[in-house]
Amino acid sequence: MLLRILTSFCGLSFALLGAHSAAQEPAITAPKNVTAGTPFAISVVGQGKGTLYLFGPTQAIKREIEFGKDTPIAGSEASSAGIYQITVCAADCVTKVVEVQPAAPARLGFLLHPSRVPVSTPNAVNGTAIAFDQYNNIVITPSEITFRIAASGEKISEKTVRTVRGVAAFQMDSRPNQGTLEVTASLATASEPRVIQQVASEACGLRMTAAPSGATITLQTDPIRDCKGNPLPDGTIVSFIKVDGAGKSTVDTPIKKDRAIAQFSVSGPARISVACGVVLGNEITWGGR
């Protein structure tokens, strides 16, 4: 019986000692979640003073605090989204975690690719928009981003895409007419325009004619257009290839005012062909002189 009483007394004594020790540890009171840039307060139960450490994704703060009083944390000290660790140390240290979440969308990052694109090409235009808050955090809460599409000679159209973890992306065909293609991404009060250039596609129906010019032959193409009737831009290279008794020779010349012109000296009968990129034109057989 005496042994049982002593055992119960010792167990109670150890329990009271453990409760007393736990009571000496500072207990941190802080919100579980806060919005980026929003000030909040931390309090520690008890009396006395200690040291507060705040570790965030982009900065660390050390501050002497008094227990039993609120310690303010400024919005500028918690503006980067992520997990913040709060550690308070006196005789012992205790830790609490606060998650800082992105604020409302305030601006957009927008990429439109490529800078130049041939007309009438399927899925040739790629747009990617990213929603950011005013502190440059990606806003992962789903949002609706509207893309306003304005092409030369066409009615303005719109496309709405819902963000996934802050990103909205789309693909579209390039338009049939060359000229500028402007796409504007909009979200709330944020708006970002981007412009790319639509250029003529490959030549279509490439054809040349030949005419004698003294001791040489002058070759000239008809106006060079793509299959939608868009003129190929000046500077596009056209190749004239001649095969005669002297061998094979090639003249590369740029388009100027819709046409390309070249001259050859010919030794006997000759075959002359024309090409622009991957497109072959007609072939001329020249009798020579």
Protein Blocks (a to p, Z undefined) as FASTA:
>chain_A
ZZmmmmmmmmmmmmmmmmmmmmmpccddddfbdcehiacddddededddddddddfkbcc
dddddehiacdddfklmmbgcdddddddffbccdddddddddddfbdcdddddfbdcehi
ehkbccddddddfkopacfbdcddddddddehiacdddddddeehiacddddddfbecdd
dddddehjbccdddddddddddehiacddddehjaccddddddddfkopacdehiacddd
dddfkoccddddddeehiacdddddehjddddddehjbccdddddebZZ
